[in-house]
């Protein structure tokens, strides 16, 4: 007997479905409660499928809603459905996949893929064969409904379909899909391509076996009149470019011609898919060779795509010039991620190298839009192509640029400014001759009457900040800074945001060049505090933190502190411990504390206490959650990470003054827990703080060393680069404080350090810190470390030759000299590397210079004049010159 609904039950379910479409929140709440009650009845789900598939008299939105509620139930409780109910639902889905209504077909398709992804592909063996059979149906609705369901299954389960678990159904499905590329209905053609597209990136074997048929079929659809089909063709070609470029190369000329047309497709969705092609092609080694001849066509197309569309301008409220008084809606504010502290060293001829793991986020000039659009994609493509072709791009661009930058229509002028910013990185060399004329024009655009022109001018100027700073300050830096500071106080929020970000970039480039203007800069930033809405406040904190990082101790003047600290502390007092706005504020204060040093003393106590409280609260919540995950929420550990980083900033800025604060708190106990946290970023920040406290107030760290050292040893695991890096650095700082008492702990850490320094592909920062720590360990325990010399001396020397003279390098080299004294044989094989490392010192302290002198001359005397001559013949001329000038060898 087939299941039949009870009439009264059916009416109840229908009433529920009607109520759930009501906008009234009270009704909605009642609906939720009723749903939970009804879910207690096993056959409630039968009623839902019945409404979806059988009640053709009901309106479509109600039937579809019934299916969507059923889908949520399948997601949540499918494993508890009685088998009779599950079978009834599956049978109804397959019998009605060809419903005349597109909405109902789509809903059934969603339901099928939801059941399939609950592990039912294995236990519903007839599903795929039946859907594939239904594709042959003469009835369009059945064919389209089955294809829609198959497309969703391919999207959700592509890996499972290409595995032995199901006996490789793709061997049948892919050839089947390819037959439908020629179907007379555009909707079906589109489904067929979309299904096959799911298997390109995973390189499914069944597709690779049919790859040439696939590519030919795509070419046959190149000029299809349906935009959805064209979009899917473009998407396929972009993915094939990544996965099977070998099969595309013979046709590359015609594919590029095709993509040039499609990038100008009247349907923006097609144009966007096609535009991705240039981004992907730029990453391929053959890009330059295959694209050079087409730049003359491509560049104008990309530039044209960089204009705001009419819909963009409406969405961006491009005609609203003043909105500074309008509060932000909370969903506009993107979550921020805190980048935990990593200890790095200063290099020759530049600041600490940050380049290794930091992603640049370039085009965030219009991130309020649907995040990715033709304008952004065109700009990104121009940016990457500028990096491939460098100045070869300019002959195609410069003639266009003149017309754009001085155009009377603001939309065109705005796109020209974006073009100029997009090519800044790749074409910098070739642009230099034009900058003396262009930069003043851009500074003028900062006063344009259109807010969107002012905001893009901020971004583009920031892309040329490096050049601006390299010129005499009065020529460009001063006028740029003056105008940018005015824009920080603009009456338009988007301009405020762009100006703040641009100013932060300028600060990083200009560093101490800004010192003469500090008073004026601080007045502006502090004034913005009272003016900004929520979202831009968060960016303002960043600009203040970057200023502190850039000018350092120059900020430590009573007049500056008086301006800056009251508004920051007021915000600090206003925010609750659970408020995520604390993250950027804590980061900002960390930079300010490090810069102000003793100037921060009057503010340090409440700041320190609160950080300790944040760490304590987070640890307590994590403990409760681990014991009772069903009763408590997992804490957001970012609070703890940011607090640990600010404590590091305090320890670094205040030095010895932090001692009383540490004495009056339980920070060492908390640190012991943080160092063992499961989350790598927590450990990373803990070790940075441990190192900073070791430098600032070792007397509080020393009693814990016996407990801390084994944990540090466990974390010398290069799989977690930053954790390993900070643990290594902390061990080096502890060694310098412990002296000979470090001896019992050498064995816990030395084997790991030697292994890391010899590992191929280890990031530079980690190698440098490892070398410093081995040197420091050897300085305090030479007897323990020196026997290992020959296992690390060569990579040790090569990793420290580019570090500039400083305390860390000094202590490490003293260690190496002491170890060579204990085990001179350990260095003989690689002595040329030691010579090179010694020569990298610009001016070592006198006693260190004497140590170098003794070792070099000792080695020379040992081997004798003639052998030394032969040995020093291998030296590069510069090394020979330096050693003879500084050490007379």
MARNU-887903 format. One record per residue (C-alpha): x, z, y; residue in three letters. Coordinates in steps of 0.25 Angstrom, whole numbers, plus 2048, in hexadecimal, padded with zeros to 3 digits. Example, Ala and Ser with C-alpha at 12.3 -4.5 7.8 and 13.67 -1.06 7.14 Angstrom:
<zalos>
83181F7EEALA 83781D7FCSER 
</zalos>
This chain:
<zalos>
800800800UNK 8067FC80EUNK 806807818UNK 7FA807822UNK 7FA80F82FUNK 7EF81A831UNK 7E681583DUNK 7E7822844UNK 7F6823842UNK 7F7815848UNK 7F0818854UNK 7F8825857UNK 80581C856UNK 7FF81285FUNK 7FB81C869UNK 80A822868UNK 81081486BUNK 806812877UNK 80A81F87DUNK 81981D87BUNK 818811885UNK 81381B890UNK 81D81D89BUNK 81882C89CUNK 823835898UNK 819840893UNK 81383688AUNK 820831885UNK 82483F881UNK 817841879UNK 81A833872UNK 82883886EUNK 822845868UNK 81783D861UNK 82283485BUNK 82983F855UNK 81D84584FUNK 819837849UNK 827835843UNK 82484183AUNK 81A837832UNK 82282E829UNK 81882282BUNK 81882383AUNK 82381883AUNK 81980F831UNK 80F81083DUNK 81A80B847UNK 81E7FF83FUNK 80F7FC83CUNK 80D7FC84BUNK 8197F384DUNK 8167E9842UNK 8077E983FUNK 7FF7ED84CUNK 7FF7DF852UNK 7F37E385BUNK 7FC7ED863UNK 8047E986FUNK 8137E586CUNK 8197F0874UNK 8127FB86CUNK 8167F485FUNK 8247F3863UNK 825801868UNK 82080685AUNK 82B7FE854UNK 83680485EUNK 83181285BUNK 83280F84CUNK 84080984EUNK 844817855UNK 83E81E849UNK 84681583FUNK 853818847UNK 850827847UNK 84A82A839UNK 84A81E830UNK 851825825UNK 84582E824UNK 83A823823UNK 833823816UNK 83781780EUNK 82881280EUNK 82881281EUNK 83680C81FUNK 832800815UNK 8257FE81DUNK 82C7FD82AUNK 8377F3824UNK 82C7EB81EUNK 8247EA82BUNK 8307E6833UNK 8347DB82AUNK 8257D6829UNK 8237D6838UNK 8317D183DUNK 8297C4842UNK 81F7CB84AUNK 81A7C1855UNK 81E7CB860UNK 82D7CA864UNK 82D7D9869UNK 8277DD85BUNK 8317D4854UNK 83D7DA85CUNK 8387E9859UNK 8377E684AUNK 8457E084BUNK 84A7ED851UNK 8437F5847UNK 8497ED83CUNK 8587EF841UNK 8567FE843UNK 852800835UNK 85D7F6830UNK 8677FE838UNK 86280C832UNK 86A807825UNK 85E7FF820UNK 8667F2820UNK 86B7F6812UNK 85D7FC80DUNK 8557F1813UNK 85B7E580BUNK 8507DB80EUNK 8517DD81DUNK 85C7D2820UNK 8577C8815UNK 8497C981AUNK 84C7C8829UNK 8557BC826UNK 84A7B581EUNK 8407B7829UNK 84A7AF832UNK 8457A382AUNK 8367A682EUNK 82F79A834UNK 8287A583DUNK 8307A684AUNK 82D7B584CUNK 8317B983EUNK 83F7B1840UNK 8417B784EUNK 83D7C584AUNK 8467C583EUNK 8527C0846UNK 84F7CB850UNK 8507D5846UNK 85D7CF83FUNK 8637CE84DUNK 8617DD84FUNK 8667E0841UNK 8737D8843UNK 8757DF851UNK 8737ED84AUNK 87A7EB83DUNK 8847E083EUNK 88F7E8837UNK 8867EC82BUNK 8817DD829UNK 8907D9828UNK 8937E381DUNK 8937E380EUNK 8887EE80FUNK 87D7E4810UNK 8837D9807UNK 8877D1814UNK 87A7CB819UNK 8817C4824UNK 8867B981AUNK 8777B581AUNK 8737B9828UNK 87D7B2830UNK 87B7A482BUNK 86C7A782CUNK 86E7AB83BUNK 87679F83EUNK 86B795839UNK 86279B843UNK 86B79784FUNK 86478A84FUNK 85679084EUNK 84C78A858UNK 84879785EUNK 85279C869UNK 84E7AB865UNK 8527A9857UNK 85F7A185AUNK 8637AD863UNK 8607B7858UNK 8687AF84FUNK 8757AF858UNK 8737BE85BUNK 8737C184DUNK 8807BA849UNK 8867BF856UNK 8857CE851UNK 8907CA846UNK 89B7C384FUNK 8A27CF854UNK 8A27D6846UNK 8A87C9840UNK 89E7C9835UNK 8A37C1829UNK 8967B9827UNK 8977B4836UNK 8A67B1835UNK 8A27A8829UNK 8987A0831UNK 8A07A183EUNK 8A1792841UNK 89279083EUNK 88F79B848UNK 898795853UNK 892787851UNK 88478D851UNK 88779485EUNK 88D788865UNK 880780861UNK 87878B869UNK 88178A875UNK 87778387EUNK 86A78B878UNK 85F78B882UNK 85C79A87FUNK 8647A4887UNK 8647AF87CUNK 86A7A5873UNK 8757A187DUNK 8787AF87FUNK 87A7B2870UNK 8837A586FUNK 88C7AB87AUNK 88C7B8874UNK 8917B2867UNK 89C7AA86DUNK 8A17B6875UNK 8A27BE868UNK 8A87B3860UNK 8B37B286BUNK 8B77C0867UNK 8B57BF858UNK 8B87B0854UNK 8BF7AA85FUNK 8C67A1855UNK 8B9799852UNK 8B6798861UNK 8C3792866UNK 8C1784861UNK 8B478486AUNK 8B978C875UNK 8B8781880UNK 8AA77F87DUNK 8A678E87CUNK 8AD791889UNK 8A5785890UNK 89878B889UNK 89B79988EUNK 89E79489CUNK 88F78E89CUNK 88979B896UNK 8907A48A0UNK 88779D8AAUNK 87B79E8A1UNK 86E79F8AAUNK 86B7AB8A0UNK 8747B78A5UNK 8747BD897UNK 87A7B0891UNK 8847AF89DUNK 8887BE89AUNK 88A7BB88BUNK 8927AF88FUNK 89A7B6899UNK 89F7C088EUNK 8A67B4888UNK 8B17B4894UNK 8B37C3892UNK 8B67C1883UNK 8BE7B4885UNK 8C77BB88FUNK 8CB7C5884UNK 8D07BA87AUNK 8DE7B587AUNK 8D97A687BUNK 8D27A9888UNK 8DC7A3892UNK 8DE79788AUNK 8D0793887UNK 8CA797895UNK 8D479289FUNK 8CE7858A0UNK 8C078B8A2UNK 8C37958ADUNK 8BF78B8B8UNK 8B178B8B2UNK 8B079A8AEUNK 8B57A18BAUNK 8AA79C8C3UNK 8A079F8B9UNK 8A57AE8B7UNK 8A57AF8C6UNK 8977AA8C7UNK 8937B48BDUNK 8987C08C5UNK 88D7BF8D0UNK 8827CA8CFUNK 8767C48CAUNK 8697C68D1UNK 8647D08C7UNK 8717D88C8UNK 86F7D98D7UNK 8617DE8D5UNK 8657E88CAUNK 8717ED8D3UNK 8687EE8DFUNK 8727E58E6UNK 8697E58F2UNK 8697F58F3UNK 8747F88FCUNK 8728078FEUNK 86F8108F3UNK 87981B8F4UNK 86D8258F6UNK 8668218E9UNK 86982A8DDUNK 86F8248D1UNK 8678238C4UNK 86E82A8B9UNK 86E81F8AFUNK 8768178B9UNK 8828208B7UNK 88A81C8ABUNK 8918278A2UNK 89F8298A6UNK 8AA82B89CUNK 8B583589FUNK 8C383089BUNK 8CB83B896UNK 8D883F89BUNK 8E4838895UNK 8F283C898UNK 8FB83089CUNK 90982F8A2UNK 90E8288AFUNK 91581A8ADUNK 91F8138B4UNK 91A80C8C0UNK 90C8118C0UNK 90281C8BEUNK 8FE8218B0UNK 8FA8158A8UNK 8EB8168A5UNK 8E98088A0UNK 8E980B891UNK 8DB80F88EUNK 8D380D89BUNK 8C880389BUNK 8C67FC8A9UNK 8B87FB8ADUNK 8B87EF8B6UNK 8AB7E98B9UNK 8A37F58BCUNK 89F7F08CAUNK 8907EE8C6UNK 88D7F78BAUNK 87F7FB8BEUNK 87B7ED8B8UNK 8777EB8AAUNK 8857ED8A6UNK 88A7E08A2UNK 8867D38A9UNK 88B7C58ADUNK 8917CA8B9UNK 8997D58B2UNK 89D7CC8A6UNK 8A27C18B0UNK 8AA7CA8B8UNK 8B07D08ABUNK 8B37C28A6UNK 8BA7BE8B3UNK 8C27CB8B2UNK 8C77C98A4UNK 8CA7BA8A6UNK 8D27BE8B3UNK 8DA7C78AAUNK 8DC7BB8A0UNK 8DF7B08AAUNK 8E57B88B6UNK 8E77B08C2UNK 8E47A38BBUNK 8D57A78BEUNK 8D77A78CDUNK 8D77988D0UNK 8C97988CAUNK 8C47A48D1UNK 8CA7A48DFUNK 8C37988E4UNK 8B679F8E0UNK 8B97AC8E5UNK 8BB7A88F4UNK 8AC7A28F3UNK 8A77AF8EDUNK 8AE7BA8F5UNK 8A97B5902UNK 89C7B08FEUNK 8907B4907UNK 8877B78FBUNK 88A7C68F7UNK 8877C38E8UNK 8927B88E8UNK 89C7C08F0UNK 89A7CC8E7UNK 89D7C48DBUNK 8AA7BF8E1UNK 8AF7CD8E4UNK 8AC7D08D5UNK 8B47C48D1UNK 8C07C98D9UNK 8BF7D68D2UNK 8BE7D18C4UNK 8CA7C88C5UNK 8D27D48CCUNK 8DA7D88C0UNK 8DD7CB8B9UNK 8E07C28C6UNK 8E67CD8CFUNK 8F47C58D0UNK 8ED7B98D5UNK 8E47C08DEUNK 8EE7C88E6UNK 8F07BD8F0UNK 8E27BD8F4UNK 8E07CC8F4UNK 8E47CE903UNK 8D97C5907UNK 8CF7CA8FCUNK 8D07D98FDUNK 8CC7DA90BUNK 8C07D1908UNK 8BC7DA8FDUNK 8BE7E6906UNK 8B47E090FUNK 8AA7DD904UNK 8AA7ED902UNK 8A27ED90FUNK 8987E190AUNK 88A7E490DUNK 8867E28FEUNK 8897EE8F6UNK 88C7E68E9UNK 8977DE8F1UNK 89D7EC8F6UNK 89D7F18E8UNK 8A47E58E1UNK 8AE7E58ECUNK 8B27F38E9UNK 8B47F08DAUNK 8BC7E38DDUNK 8C57EA8E7UNK 8C87F58DDUNK 8CD7EA8D4UNK 8D77E68DEUNK 8DB7F58E2UNK 8E97F38DBUNK 8EC7E88E5UNK 8E67EF8F1UNK 8EF7FB8EEUNK 8FC7F38EDUNK 8FA7EE8FBUNK 8FE7F6908UNK 8F2800909UNK 8EE7FC917UNK 8EB7ED913UNK 8E17F0908UNK 8E17FE902UNK 8DC80590FUNK 8D17FB913UNK 8CC7FB904UNK 8CC80A903UNK 8C580B910UNK 8BA80290CUNK 8B98078FEUNK 8B7815903UNK 8AB81090BUNK 8A58098FFUNK 8A68178F7UNK 89C81B902UNK 89480F901UNK 884810902UNK 8838088F5UNK 8868108E7UNK 88B8048E0UNK 8968028EBUNK 8998118EBUNK 89C8108DCUNK 8A48038DDUNK 8AC8098E9UNK 8AF8168E2UNK 8B480F8D6UNK 8BC8058DEUNK 8C28108E6UNK 8C68188D9UNK 8CE80B8D5UNK 8D480A8E2UNK 8D98198E1UNK 8DF8168D4UNK 8E780A8DAUNK 8EB8118E7UNK 8EE81F8E2UNK 8F68268EDUNK 8F481A8F7UNK 8E78218FAUNK 8ED82E8FFUNK 8ED82B90EUNK 8DE82890DUNK 8DA834904UNK 8D283B90FUNK 8C982F912UNK 8C782C903UNK 8C383B900UNK 8B983B90CUNK 8B382E906UNK 8B28338F7UNK 8AD8418FBUNK 8A283B904UNK 89E8328F8UNK 89B83F8F1UNK 88F8428FAUNK 88A8348F9UNK 88B82F8EBUNK 88082F8E1UNK 8838338D2UNK 88A8278CCUNK 8938248D7UNK 8978338D8UNK 89D8318CAUNK 8A68268CFUNK 8AA82D8DCUNK 8B08388D3UNK 8B882E8CCUNK 8BD8298DAUNK 8C18378DEUNK 8C883A8D1UNK 8D082C8D2UNK 8D48308E0UNK 8DA83D8DBUNK 8E18368D0UNK 8E682C8DAUNK 8EC8348E5UNK 8EF8418DDUNK 8F584D8E4UNK 8F38468F2UNK 8E484B8F0UNK 8E98598F1UNK 8E785B900UNK 8DE866905UNK 8D685C90EUNK 8D3853902UNK 8D085E8F8UNK 8C6863903UNK 8BF856903UNK 8BF8538F4UNK 8BD8608EDUNK 8B08668F3UNK 8A785A8EFUNK 8AD8598E1UNK 8AB8688DEUNK 89D8678E4UNK 89A85C8D9UNK 8A18658CFUNK 8988718D2UNK 88B8688D2UNK 88D8628C4UNK 8898698B7UNK 89286A8ABUNK 8898608A4UNK 8898568AEUNK 8918498AAUNK 8958478B9UNK 89F8528B7UNK 8A88488AFUNK 8AC83F8BBUNK 8AD84B8C4UNK 8B68538BAUNK 8BF8468B9UNK 8BF8458C8UNK 8C38548CAUNK 8CD8538BFUNK 8D48488C8UNK 8D28508D4UNK 8D885D8CEUNK 8E48558C9UNK 8E784F8D7UNK 8E485C8DFUNK 8ED8658D6UNK 8ED8728DDUNK 8E386D8E7UNK 8D986E8DCUNK 8DB87D8DAUNK 8CF8828E3UNK 8C687A8DAUNK 8CC87C8CCUNK 8C58888C7UNK 8B78848C6UNK 8BB8768C2UNK 8C487C8B7UNK 8B98868B2UNK 8AE87B8B1UNK 8B78728A9UNK 8BA87D89FUNK 8AB88089EUNK 8A887189CUNK 8B2871890UNK 8AC87E88AUNK 89E87988BUNK 8A186C885UNK 8A8872879UNK 89D87C877UNK 893871877UNK 89B86986DUNK 89C875864UNK 88D878864UNK 88B869861UNK 894869855UNK 88E87584FUNK 87F870852UNK 87F861855UNK 870861853UNK 86D86C85EUNK 878869868UNK 87C85C870UNK 88A85786FUNK 89285A87CUNK 897850885UNK 8A6852884UNK 8A984A890UNK 8A6857898UNK 8B285E891UNK 8BB852892UNK 8B98518A1UNK 8BB8608A2UNK 8C886089AUNK 8CD8558A3UNK 8CA85C8B0UNK 8D18688AAUNK 8DD85F8A8UNK 8DC85A8B6UNK 8DC8698BBUNK 8E886D8B2UNK 8F08618B7UNK 8EC8638C6UNK 8ED8728C7UNK 8F98748BDUNK 8FC8828BCUNK 8F18868C5UNK 8E78838B9UNK 8ED88F8B1UNK 8E489A8B6UNK 8D88918B3UNK 8DC88F8A5UNK 8DF89E8A3UNK 8D18A28A7UNK 8CA89889EUNK 8C989488FUNK 8CE886891UNK 8D9887886UNK 8CE88B87BUNK 8C5880880UNK 8D1876880UNK 8D487A871UNK 8C687586EUNK 8C6869876UNK 8D4864870UNK 8CC864862UNK 8C085D867UNK 8BB85185FUNK 8BA84886BUNK 8C784186EUNK 8C584187DUNK 8C385187DUNK 8D0852876UNK 8D784887FUNK 8D385088CUNK 8D685E885UNK 8E5859882UNK 8E6854890UNK 8E2862895UNK 8EB86988CUNK 8F7861891UNK 8F38648A0UNK 8F187389DUNK 8FE873895UNK 90586E8A2UNK 8FD8778ACUNK 8FC8858A4UNK 903885897UNK 902894896UNK 8F3892892UNK 8F6887888UNK 90288D881UNK 8FA898879UNK 8F188C873UNK 8FD88386FUNK 8FD887860UNK 8EE88385FUNK 8EF877868UNK 8FB870862UNK 8F586C854UNK 8E986685CUNK 8F285E865UNK 8F9859858UNK 8EC855852UNK 8E984C85EUNK 8F584485EUNK 8ED839858UNK 8EF82B85FUNK 8E182785AUNK 8DC82F866UNK 8E6829870UNK 8E283287CUNK 8E083F874UNK 8EE83C86EUNK 8F483987BUNK 8EF846882UNK 8F384F876UNK 901849876UNK 90384B885UNK 8FE85A883UNK 90885C878UNK 913858881UNK 90E86188DUNK 90D86D883UNK 91B86A87EUNK 92186B88BUNK 91B87888EUNK 91E87E880UNK 92C87A87FUNK 93387F872UNK 92688686EUNK 92087886BUNK 92987885EUNK 91E87C854UNK 915871859UNK 91E865859UNK 91B86284AUNK 90C86184DUNK 90D856857UNK 91B84F856UNK 91784684AUNK 90B841851UNK 91283E85EUNK 91D836857UNK 91282E84FUNK 90B82B85CUNK 917826863UNK 91A81C858UNK 90C817857UNK 90A80885AUNK 900805865UNK 8FF81386BUNK 8FB813879UNK 906815884UNK 90082288AUNK 90082887CUNK 90E824879UNK 913829886UNK 90D837884UNK 912837876UNK 92083487AUNK 92083F885UNK 91A84987BUNK 925846871UNK 92F84887BUNK 92A855880UNK 92885A872UNK 937856870UNK 93B85D87CUNK 93686B878UNK 938869869UNK 94485F867UNK 94886585AUNK 93A861854UNK 93885485BUNK 94684E85CUNK 94784B84CUNK 93C84184EUNK 94383985AUNK 94582C853UNK 93682B84FUNK 93282B85EUNK 93D828867UNK 93B819869UNK 92C81986CUNK 92E826874UNK 93881E87DUNK 93081287FUNK 923819882UNK 92982288DUNK 931817894UNK 92681389DUNK 9228218A2UNK 9268258B0UNK 92F8318B2UNK 92783E8B1UNK 92784C8ABUNK 92184789EUNK 92B83C89CUNK 9368468A1UNK 933851896UNK 93184688BUNK 93F84088EUNK 94684E88EUNK 940850880UNK 94584387BUNK 953846881UNK 95385487AUNK 94E84E86DUNK 95A84386DUNK 96384F86FUNK 95E855862UNK 95D84885AUNK 96583D861UNK 965834854UNK 956833856UNK 95782A862UNK 96382185EUNK 95B816858UNK 952815864UNK 95C81986FUNK 95980C878UNK 94B811879UNK 95081E87EUNK 959817888UNK 94D80F88DUNK 94481B88FUNK 94F823896UNK 9508178A0UNK 9418188A3UNK 9448248ABUNK 9458228BAUNK 94A82F8BEUNK 94B83A8B3UNK 94E8488B7UNK 95D84B8B8UNK 95E8538ABUNK 9568498A3UNK 95F83E8A8UNK 96B8468A3UNK 964847895UNK 962838895UNK 97183689AUNK 97683F88EUNK 96E838883UNK 97282A888UNK 98182D88AUNK 98083587DUNK 97B829875UNK 98582087CUNK 991829878UNK 98C82A86AUNK 98B81B867UNK 99881886FUNK 99A80E87BUNK 99A801873UNK 98D80486BUNK 986809878UNK 9897FB87EUNK 9837F4873UNK 9777FD873UNK 9757FC882UNK 9757ED881UNK 9677ED87BUNK 9627F4888UNK 9597EC892UNK 9617EA89FUNK 9587F38A7UNK 95A7FE89DUNK 9697FC89CUNK 96A7FD8ACUNK 96180A8ADUNK 9698118A2UNK 97780E8A8UNK 9728118B6UNK 96B81E8B3UNK 9738238A7UNK 98081C8A7UNK 97F816899UNK 
</zalos>
